[in-house]
Amino acid sequence: MQRYTDAQLLALLQDLESDRVERKESFRGTTPKKARQAVCAFANDLPNYNTPGILFIGACDDGTPSNEPITDELLCALSDMCRDGTILPLPVMTVEKRLISGVEMAVVIVYPSDTPPVRYDGRIWIRTGPRRSIANEQEERILVEKRRYKNIPYDMYPVPGATVHDLSRSYFEQEYLPASYARDILEENNRTYEQKLASCRMIASPDNPVPTISGLLILGKNPQDFIPGSFIQFLRLDGVELSDPVIDAEDIYGNISTMLRSFEQKITAHNRVSIDIISAPKEIRRALYPMPAMRQLVYNAVMHRTYEGTNAPIRIYWFNDRVEIYSPGGPYGNVTPENFGQPGITDYRNPNLSGAMKVLGFVQGFGRGIATARRELEKNGNPPLELSPTPSAVLCTLKEREHDNAHPYLFQQ
């Protein structure tokens, strides 16, 4: 990534004609919304500069300092723009406190996306000259065409042999599109079915309507026909070893939504709940394992696993004393076996799939799954989560909380 010198930043700050720069006096009022629009527009890079756009916080429109205090709280709020899931696919950006002409400013550097169009709050924002606006139909087509020449991630690869008939049109139009785009954009939309699919990265392009990996995983009628390992294998064992008797076994197939709904039904059926009727005025219910923790870990497994070069499924092995969740593919990018699970350390092997899971409501924000699971396990009284990353896989182990059977006023359900 390019790091600008102080002199380069000063030159850009003072270049009032540049459409690669936006200046904001503070990060209050309507500025957080406008700043996200600017990040989205810079990521789309409609003029095709192939260079970053820069957002200055603490600068007036004429480039002079506004003397806004640049606090850690402000820098964290700026960093959240690339993690809260309102801009999809996730933008690549850096946030720094810089001293420019002796004055502190916050500098947000936004890199052009490899997979445009990028949306903020269901709208595609662009910059043309000094204006920031919502892309029209022709501008959106240009953005879709741009990604042909980029080094796209694997989940954007077209799948040979697949056609648009392998995607569920009804699910796309009735469920995914309304969740993905703002209502006013959809009401004005004159785009063809193929153009809509391409804009959402479900096919390679309108002229080459071959479903992508993400398209099949999200919309596929039978995605396992083309991506054999993209299923969840569930095994409930009566014991603590793989060789112990099997109580329940199921291979869970379908698109992402179907699989995750079926997974939740399966683990709910096995997750006993104890009811305490004396420790408090209201009854207290505790499951062997907290459902929010199990959801987050399985959602993470689906989102971050590798779909390339393997036919291995996600495996959930439920023993009498623990649950093991095995995800093919080790740590990726900035995440290593040494820093795996640490707060703030994130990267995305499947950025488009991750964005689609956010659109569908499976993910509320990014980089919080493991932290949420740890918190829920602690609240429920379970031992700490165990993480065992290797170069080829990640194993998450949840330990069962202590049994309450000895208490005469506790019941199992």
Residue pairs with C-beta under 8 A, 6 or more apart in sequence:
1 94
1 109
1 111
2 51
2 52
2 109
4 12
4 54
4 107
4 109
6 98
6 99
6 100
9 54
9 98
9 100
9 107
10 100
10 101
12 18
12 20
12 21
12 54
13 21
13 23
13 56
13 59
13 63
13 100
13 105
14 63
15 21
16 62
16 63
17 130
19 47
19 127
19 128
19 129
19 130
20 42
20 49
20 51
20 52
20 53
20 54
21 53
21 54
21 55
21 56
22 35
22 38
22 53
22 54
22 55
22 56
22 132
23 55
23 56
23 59
23 60
23 61
23 63
24 31
24 34
24 35
24 55
24 56
24 57
24 58
24 59
25 31
25 58
25 59
25 60
25 66
25 68
26 57
26 58
26 66
26 68
27 35
27 57
27 68
27 74
27 77
27 78
27 106
31 57
32 77
32 81
35 55
35 57
35 78
35 81
35 108
36 81
36 86
36 87
36 120
36 121
37 120
37 125
37 132
38 53
38 55
38 110
38 125
38 127
38 132
39 55
39 81
39 82
39 87
39 91
39 93
39 108
39 110
39 120
40 87
40 91
40 118
40 119
40 120
40 123
40 124
40 125
41 53
41 125
41 126
41 127
41 132
42 52
42 53
42 54
42 55
42 91
42 110
42 112
42 127
43 53
43 87
43 91
43 92
43 93
43 110
43 111
43 112
43 113
43 116
43 118
44 112
44 113
44 116
44 117
44 118
44 124
44 125
44 126
44 135
44 143
45 53
45 112
45 113
45 116
45 146
46 126
46 127
46 128
46 135
46 139
46 142
46 143
47 127
47 128
48 146
49 112
50 112
51 112
52 109
52 110
52 111
52 112
53 109
53 110
53 127
54 107
54 108
54 109
54 110
55 107
55 108
55 110
56 105
56 106
56 107
56 108
57 68
57 70
57 74
57 78
57 105
57 106
57 107
57 108
58 65
58 66
58 67
58 68
58 70
58 103
58 104
58 105
58 106
59 65
59 66
59 105
60 66
65 100
65 101
65 103
65 105
67 103
68 74
68 105
69 104
70 97
70 104
70 105
70 106
74 106
75 95
75 97
75 106
78 95
78 106
78 108
79 95
81 87
81 91
81 93
81 108
82 90
82 91
82 92
82 93
83 90
83 346
83 365
83 366
83 367
84 365
84 366
85 355
85 358
85 363
85 364
85 365
85 366
86 120
86 121
87 118
87 119
87 120
88 118
88 119
88 355
88 358
88 359
89 113
89 115
89 118
89 201
89 351
89 352
89 354
89 355
90 348
90 351
90 354
90 355
90 366
91 110
91 111
91 113
91 118
92 110
92 111
92 113
93 108
93 109
93 110
93 111
94 108
94 109
95 106
95 107
95 108
96 106
96 107
96 109
97 104
97 105
97 106
97 107
98 104
98 105
98 106
98 107
100 107
114 147
114 150
114 151
114 152
114 153
115 147
115 150
115 152
115 153
115 156
115 201
115 351
115 352
116 143
116 144
116 146
116 147
117 124
117 135
117 140
117 143
117 144
117 199
118 124
118 125
119 125
119 180
119 181
121 182
122 180
122 181
122 182
122 185
123 134
123 181
123 182
123 185
124 134
124 135
124 139
124 140
124 143
124 199
125 132
125 133
125 134
125 135
126 132
126 133
126 134
126 135
126 139
126 143
134 185
135 143
137 190
137 191
137 195
140 191
140 195
140 199
141 195
141 206
144 195
144 198
144 199
144 205
144 206
145 205
147 156
148 204
148 205
153 349
153 350
153 351
153 352
154 213
154 306
154 307
154 308
154 349
154 350
155 212
155 213
155 214
155 217
155 307
155 349
155 350
155 351
155 352
155 353
156 201
156 212
156 213
156 214
156 352
157 212
157 213
158 203
158 204
158 208
158 210
158 211
158 212
159 210
159 211
159 212
159 213
159 216
159 226
159 227
160 210
161 226
162 210
162 211
162 216
162 226
163 209
163 210
163 211
164 193
164 194
164 197
164 203
164 209
164 211
166 211
166 216
166 220
166 221
166 222
166 225
166 226
167 197
167 202
167 203
167 211
167 215
167 216
167 219
167 220
167 221
168 219
168 220
168 221
168 255
169 193
171 219
171 255
171 257
172 196
172 197
172 200
172 202
172 219
175 257
175 360
176 200
176 218
176 219
176 356
176 359
176 360
177 186
177 196
177 200
178 186
179 359
179 360
179 361
180 200
180 359
181 189
189 196
191 199
192 206
194 203
194 206
194 209
195 206
197 203
197 209
197 215
198 204
198 205
198 206
198 209
200 356
201 212
201 214
201 215
201 352
202 211
202 212
202 214
202 215
202 218
202 219
203 209
203 210
203 211
203 212
203 215
204 210
204 212
211 219
211 220
211 226
212 352
213 227
213 307
213 350
213 353
214 350
214 352
214 353
214 356
216 223
216 226
216 227
216 255
217 223
217 227
217 230
217 255
217 256
217 307
217 353
217 356
218 255
218 256
218 257
218 353
218 356
218 360
219 255
220 226
220 255
221 255
222 253
223 230
223 254
223 255
224 230
224 231
224 253
227 307
228 311
229 307
229 310
229 311
229 312
229 313
229 328
230 307
230 313
231 251
231 252
231 253
231 259
231 313
231 314
232 251
232 252
232 259
232 262
232 263
232 298
232 302
232 313
232 314
232 315
232 316
233 250
233 251
233 252
233 313
233 314
233 315
233 316
234 248
234 249
234 250
234 251
234 252
234 263
234 266
234 267
234 316
234 318
235 246
235 248
235 249
235 315
235 316
235 317
235 318
236 246
236 247
236 248
236 249
236 270
236 318
237 244
237 245
237 246
237 247
237 317
237 318
237 319
237 320
238 244
238 245
238 246
238 247
238 320
239 245
239 319
239 320
240 319
240 320
240 321
240 322
241 319
242 317
244 319
248 266
248 270
250 266
251 313
252 259
252 262
252 263
252 266
253 259
254 262
256 302
256 353
256 356
256 357
256 360
256 362
257 360
259 302
260 298
260 299
260 302
260 362
263 298
263 316
264 291
264 295
267 289
267 291
267 294
267 316
267 318
268 291
270 318
271 287
271 288
271 289
271 291
271 294
272 287
272 288
272 412
272 413
273 285
273 286
273 287
273 288
273 412
273 413
274 285
274 286
274 287
274 404
274 410
274 411
274 412
274 413
275 283
275 284
275 285
275 410
275 411
275 412
275 413
276 283
276 284
276 285
276 286
276 404
276 407
276 409
276 410
277 283
277 409
277 410
277 411
278 409
285 413
286 380
286 381
286 401
286 404
287 380
288 400
288 401
289 323
289 377
289 380
289 382
289 398
289 400
289 401
290 376
290 377
290 379
290 380
290 382
292 372
292 373
292 376
293 372
293 373
293 374
293 376
293 377
293 380
293 382
293 385
293 398
294 323
294 373
294 398
296 368
296 369
296 370
296 372
296 373
296 376
297 325
297 369
297 370
297 373
297 385
297 396
297 398
298 314
298 316
298 325
299 357
299 362
299 363
299 369
300 327
300 369
300 370
301 314
301 325
301 326
301 327
301 394
301 396
302 314
302 357
303 350
303 353
303 354
303 357
303 363
304 327
304 329
304 332
304 348
304 349
304 350
304 354
304 394
305 314
305 327
305 328
305 329
305 349
305 350
306 328
306 329
306 332
306 349
307 350
310 328
310 329
312 328
313 328
314 325
314 326
314 327
314 328
315 324
315 325
315 326
316 323
316 324
316 325
316 326
317 323
317 324
317 326
320 400
321 399
321 400
322 397
322 398
322 399
322 400
323 397
323 398
323 400
324 395
324 396
324 397
325 395
325 396
325 397
325 398
326 393
326 394
326 395
327 393
327 394
327 395
327 396
328 392
328 393
329 349
329 392
329 393
329 394
330 337
330 389
330 390
330 391
330 392
330 393
330 394
331 337
331 340
331 389
331 391
331 394
332 347
332 348
332 349
333 347
333 348
333 349
334 345
334 346
334 347
335 345
335 346
335 347
337 389
337 390
337 391
339 345
340 387
340 389
340 394
341 370
341 387
341 389
343 371
344 367
346 366
346 367
348 354
348 366
354 363
354 366
357 363
358 364
358 366
363 369
370 385
370 387
373 385
373 396
374 384
374 385
377 383
377 384
377 385
377 398
378 384
380 401
381 401
381 402
382 398
382 399
382 400
382 401
383 399
383 401
384 399
385 396
385 397
385 398
386 396
386 397
386 398
386 399
387 394
387 395
387 396
387 397
388 394
388 395
388 396
388 397
389 395
404 410
405 412
